[in-house]
Amino acid sequence: MLYKSNFIIVLMVLFIITTSSVLSSFRPPQGSTGATPGVTCSNNGTGCHASFPVNSVGGTITATGLPTVYTPGASYTFSITITHGMADRTRWGFSVAAQNSSGTTIGTFSDNNAFAAPNGTELSHGDPAGPNFAPITTAQASYTFDNLIWTAPSTGMGTVNFYYAGAAGNADGGVGGDYIYAGNTAVFALPVVLTTFDASVKSSNVMLSWKTSQETNSDYFMVQKSSDNSQFNDIGKVHAAGSSSLSNDYSFIDQDFSVFEKPVYYRLAIVDRDGKKAFSKITSVILRATHSFVKRVYPNPIKHGGVVHVNFVSTENEILYLRLIDNQGRIINTMSVMVNKGTNILNVPVPGISAGNYKLVLKTKGTLMQEPVMIQ
């Protein structure tokens, strides 16, 4: 009788261990992402993957594709990559949760991955409605779950913290010998929902206009301008509504225009009251010349010690003054030249100075222009 009882107990223990292993490979228990401090599949009390402390042997888990700032209602496709210290792992799993600082779930998860499925409010490996389990591979050091999707809530709800944990297993059918890695990423709500942002020419100025449909904790818009669609400079500040569910219209006039017959680029830096910043799309205009202008500066970038060629179009015979200055406003080189009405090709020597971004400032009696110059 004692022998029979012991046999039954052994069978029960084997059943529990086997069931725990199957459940873990099928889909992990909820609440094991690290959202609750320190709680992952290595120590969540279920008996799964408890052989080693979390983040052992130099392994990592990373999320790629999550935004730094999210737009309400937008969907983002991302990936979870689990990397182990050695190429000896053959089974892989993960869970991810999105919560605010109070632990409330933010947004929803979906996927286009055969080895992933919503798991309550989380997204995890496995498919609760089908035959797919945690994927098994040949021995390798990493695995990526791709085509995972998070959809932001329809209204901004502040900072969202993504918590994710991954398992690098040995596929032995048990719960031992597996490693758990955990990480997190913070994503901020876009302070405004920007519906339009346009630029148009008005006389010799550029009119910038934009509209928002919703604002949450917004502070101001910094208007930025670029002649090369790369390096943007602040040119004006417009205060925002703060918090509003109504449509708001904004505008700014750029009267300081010195680039003609080629695109000039604009964008908005959208800043909230916590100092967080996001950028709008980029828009551009071309202003036709009514006075002298720089048509082209080349080559750009240029090696130090070389010569910069300037294609300058003048409306009359006049003196052109040129200065090359560094990003701290220090004058590196100066020259003046008599230009003729029409197109002029000027050669500006570049002294043997350190690599970096510089400005070429050009001045006539009626215009002041500047062009970025990169020295390699």
C-alpha positions in Angstrom: 0.0 0.0 0.0 2.9 2.4 0.8 4.5 1.4 -2.4 1.3 2.2 -4.3 0.9 5.6 -2.6 4.5 6.5 -3.4 3.9 5.5 -7.0 0.8 7.7 -7.2 2.7 10.7 -5.7 5.5 10.2 -8.2 3.0 10.2 -11.0 1.4 13.3 -9.7 4.7 15.1 -9.5 5.6 14.0 -13.0 2.2 15.3 -14.2 2.7 18.7 -12.5 6.2 19.1 -13.9 5.2 18.0 -17.4 2.1 20.2 -17.4 4.1 23.2 -16.2 6.6 22.6 -19.0 3.9 22.3 -21.6 2.1 25.4 -20.4 5.3 27.4 -20.5 6.2 26.3 -24.0 2.6 26.8 -25.1 2.2 30.3 -23.7 3.8 31.7 -20.6 1.8 32.7 -17.5 0.7 36.3 -17.5 2.4 38.8 -15.2 5.9 37.5 -15.9 7.3 40.4 -18.0 9.1 42.3 -15.2 6.3 44.9 -15.0 6.0 43.8 -11.4 9.5 44.6 -10.2 11.6 41.4 -10.3 8.9 39.1 -11.4 9.7 37.1 -14.6 9.5 33.5 -15.6 12.6 32.9 -13.5 10.9 33.6 -10.2 7.1 33.9 -10.7 6.3 31.0 -8.5 5.0 28.7 -11.3 8.1 26.5 -11.4 9.1 27.4 -15.0 12.6 28.4 -16.0 13.9 28.9 -12.5 17.4 27.5 -13.0 19.3 30.7 -13.2 19.0 34.4 -12.1 17.5 36.7 -14.7 19.9 38.2 -17.2 22.7 35.6 -16.5 25.7 34.8 -18.7 25.7 38.2 -20.5 22.5 37.6 -22.5 20.1 40.4 -23.5 16.6 41.0 -24.8 15.9 44.0 -27.0 12.8 45.6 -28.6 13.3 47.1 -32.0 10.7 49.3 -33.8 8.9 50.8 -30.9 8.6 54.6 -31.3 10.2 57.0 -29.0 7.1 59.1 -29.2 3.7 57.7 -30.1 0.7 59.1 -31.9 -2.7 58.3 -30.4 -4.5 55.6 -32.5 -1.3 54.7 -34.5 -0.1 51.1 -34.8 3.6 50.2 -34.6 5.3 47.0 -35.8 8.2 45.9 -33.7 10.4 42.9 -32.9 11.7 41.2 -29.8 15.3 39.7 -30.1 16.6 37.3 -27.4 20.4 37.0 -27.4 22.2 34.3 -25.3 25.9 34.2 -24.4 26.6 31.0 -26.2 25.2 29.3 -29.4 23.6 26.4 -27.6 19.9 27.4 -27.2 17.2 25.6 -29.1 13.8 26.8 -27.8 12.7 30.4 -27.5 9.8 32.3 -25.8 8.8 35.8 -24.8 6.2 38.0 -23.2 5.6 41.8 -23.5 3.3 44.2 -21.6 2.6 47.9 -22.0 1.6 49.8 -18.9 1.6 53.3 -17.4 3.3 54.1 -14.1 0.2 52.9 -12.2 0.2 49.5 -13.8 -2.8 50.1 -16.1 -2.5 48.4 -19.5 -2.1 51.0 -22.3 -3.0 50.1 -25.9 -3.5 46.7 -27.5 -1.3 44.0 -29.0 -1.7 41.9 -32.1 0.7 40.2 -34.4 1.5 38.6 -37.8 3.7 35.9 -36.4 2.8 32.2 -36.3 4.6 31.8 -33.0 3.0 34.7 -31.1 -0.5 35.6 -29.9 -2.3 37.9 -27.5 -2.1 36.5 -24.0 -4.7 38.4 -21.9 -3.5 42.0 -22.1 0.0 40.9 -23.0 1.6 39.5 -26.1 3.5 36.2 -25.8 4.9 33.2 -27.7 2.5 30.4 -28.5 -1.1 30.3 -29.9 -3.8 29.5 -27.3 -6.2 28.5 -30.2 -3.9 26.4 -32.3 -1.0 23.9 -32.3 1.9 26.3 -32.3 4.3 26.4 -29.3 7.5 28.2 -28.5 9.6 27.8 -31.6 12.4 25.1 -31.7 15.5 25.8 -33.7 18.9 24.3 -34.2 21.5 25.3 -31.6 22.0 29.1 -31.9 22.8 32.2 -29.8 19.7 34.4 -30.7 16.2 34.4 -32.0 13.9 37.2 -33.2 10.1 37.3 -32.9 9.2 39.8 -35.6 5.9 41.3 -36.9 4.6 42.1 -33.5 2.2 45.0 -33.3 1.2 47.5 -30.6 -1.7 49.9 -31.3 -1.7 53.1 -29.2 -4.9 54.2 -27.4 -7.1 56.7 -29.3 -6.1 59.5 -26.9 -2.7 60.3 -25.4 -2.2 58.7 -22.0 1.2 59.9 -21.1 4.3 57.7 -20.9 3.9 54.0 -21.8 6.4 51.5 -20.3 7.0 48.3 -22.3 8.2 45.4 -20.2 9.5 42.3 -22.0 11.1 39.0 -20.9 12.4 36.2 -23.1 13.4 32.6 -22.6 16.4 31.0 -24.2 15.7 27.3 -23.6 17.3 23.9 -24.2 14.1 22.1 -25.4 14.6 19.1 -23.1 11.0 19.0 -22.1 11.6 20.2 -18.6 11.8 23.5 -16.8 15.5 23.4 -15.9 18.5 24.7 -17.7 16.7 27.6 -19.4 17.7 31.3 -19.2 15.5 34.3 -18.8 16.3 37.8 -20.0 14.3 40.9 -19.2 14.3 44.6 -20.3 12.0 47.6 -20.7 11.5 50.7 -22.9 9.7 53.9 -22.2 7.6 55.5 -25.0 6.1 59.0 -24.7 2.8 60.3 -26.0 3.1 62.9 -28.8 1.9 66.1 -27.1 -0.2 67.0 -30.1 -2.0 65.4 -32.9 -0.8 67.4 -35.9 -3.3 67.2 -38.9 -1.6 69.6 -41.3 1.7 71.4 -41.7 2.3 73.4 -44.9 4.5 76.1 -46.3 3.7 78.7 -49.0 5.3 81.8 -50.5 3.7 85.1 -49.7 5.4 88.0 -51.6 9.1 87.5 -50.6 8.2 85.7 -47.3 7.3 82.1 -46.4 4.0 81.5 -44.6 4.0 78.4 -42.4 0.7 77.1 -41.1 -0.3 74.0 -39.2 -3.4 72.6 -37.4 -3.8 70.3 -34.4 -6.9 68.2 -33.6 -5.8 67.3 -30.0 -3.2 68.6 -27.6 -2.1 67.1 -24.3 0.4 69.0 -22.0 1.8 70.8 -25.0 4.1 73.8 -24.3 5.3 75.3 -27.6 6.3 74.7 -31.2 9.8 75.6 -32.3 10.0 76.4 -36.0 13.1 75.0 -37.6 14.7 75.7 -41.0 17.3 74.0 -43.2 18.9 74.6 -46.6 20.1 71.0 -47.0 17.3 69.0 -45.3 19.9 67.8 -42.7 21.0 70.5 -40.4 18.0 72.4 -39.0 18.2 75.7 -37.1 15.6 77.3 -34.8 14.0 80.4 -36.3 10.9 81.0 -34.2 8.8 79.9 -31.2 5.0 79.7 -31.1 3.2 78.9 -27.9 0.8 75.9 -27.9 -2.7 75.5 -26.5 -1.6 73.2 -23.6 -4.4 70.7 -23.4 -7.3 70.8 -25.9 -9.6 68.4 -27.7 -10.6 71.1 -30.2 -9.0 72.0 -33.5 -6.3 74.7 -33.2 -4.7 76.7 -36.0 -1.2 78.1 -35.9 1.0 80.2 -38.2 4.5 81.7 -38.5 6.0 84.0 -41.1 9.7 83.5 -42.1 10.9 87.0 -43.2 14.6 86.2 -43.1 15.0 84.6 -46.5 18.4 84.3 -48.2 18.1 81.1 -50.2 16.6 81.3 -53.7 15.8 79.1 -56.7 16.3 75.9 -54.6 14.3 74.1 -51.9 14.3 75.4 -48.3 13.1 72.9 -45.7 11.0 73.5 -42.6 9.8 71.3 -39.7 8.3 71.8 -36.2 9.9 70.7 -32.9 6.9 69.9 -30.8 7.8 70.4 -27.1 5.6 69.4 -24.1 5.7 70.9 -20.6 7.9 68.1 -19.4 10.6 69.1 -21.9 10.0 66.1 -24.2 10.3 66.8 -27.9 9.0 65.3 -31.1 9.3 66.4 -34.7 6.7 67.0 -37.4 7.0 66.0 -41.0 9.3 68.1 -43.2 7.8 70.5 -45.8 9.7 72.7 -48.3 9.3 75.7 -50.7 11.2 77.3 -53.5 11.4 81.1 -53.4 12.1 82.8 -56.8 14.9 85.4 -56.7 14.2 89.1 -57.0 17.8 90.0 -56.0 21.3 88.4 -55.9 21.5 84.9 -54.6 23.7 81.8 -54.1 22.7 79.1 -56.6 25.1 76.4 -55.5 28.1 75.7 -53.2 30.3 72.7 -54.2 31.9 70.4 -53.5 30.2 70.0 -50.2 31.5 68.3 -48.1 35.1 69.3 -49.0 38.5 68.1 -47.7 40.5 70.7 -45.7 43.0 72.6 -47.7 40.7 72.5 -50.8 38.7 75.1 -52.6 34.9 75.7 -52.4 33.3 76.9 -55.6 30.3 79.3 -55.3 27.8 79.8 -58.1 26.6 83.3 -57.4 23.9 85.0 -59.4 24.0 88.8 -59.2 21.4 91.4 -60.3 24.1 94.0 -61.0 27.8 94.6 -61.0 28.7 94.8 -57.3 31.2 93.9 -54.5 30.6 90.6 -52.7 32.1 90.0 -49.3 32.7 86.4 -48.1 33.5 85.1 -44.7 34.0 81.5 -43.6 33.0 81.0 -39.9 33.0 78.1 -37.5 30.0 76.9 -35.4 31.1 79.2 -32.6 31.0 82.3 -34.8 34.8 82.7 -35.2 36.0 84.0 -38.5 38.3 81.5 -40.3 38.8 83.3 -43.7 37.6 86.5 -45.4 37.7 87.8 -49.0 35.9 90.3 -51.3 35.4 90.1 -55.0 33.8 92.2 -57.7 31.0 90.2 -59.3 29.3 90.9 -62.6 25.6 91.0 -63.4 24.5 87.4 -64.0 26.2 84.1 -63.1 29.6 84.2 -61.4 31.7 81.2 -60.3 33.9 82.1 -57.3 36.7 80.1 -55.7 37.0 80.3 -52.0 40.1 78.7 -50.4 39.5 76.5 -47.4 42.6 76.7 -45.0 43.9 73.6 -43.3 41.4 73.6 -40.4 39.8 70.8 -38.4 36.9 68.8 -39.8 33.4 70.0 -38.9 30.4 72.1 -39.9 31.1 75.7 -41.0 29.1 78.5 -42.6 30.0 80.6 -45.6 28.5 84.1 -45.1 28.0 86.2 -48.3 27.1 89.9 -48.2 26.3 92.6 -50.8 24.9 96.0 -50.3 21.4 94.6 -50.5 21.5 91.0 -49.3 23.0 88.8 -46.6 23.2 85.1 -47.3 24.8 82.0 -45.6 25.5 78.5 -46.8 26.5 75.5 -44.7 29.9 74.0 -45.6 31.1 70.6 -44.2 34.9 70.1 -44.0 36.2 66.5 -43.9 
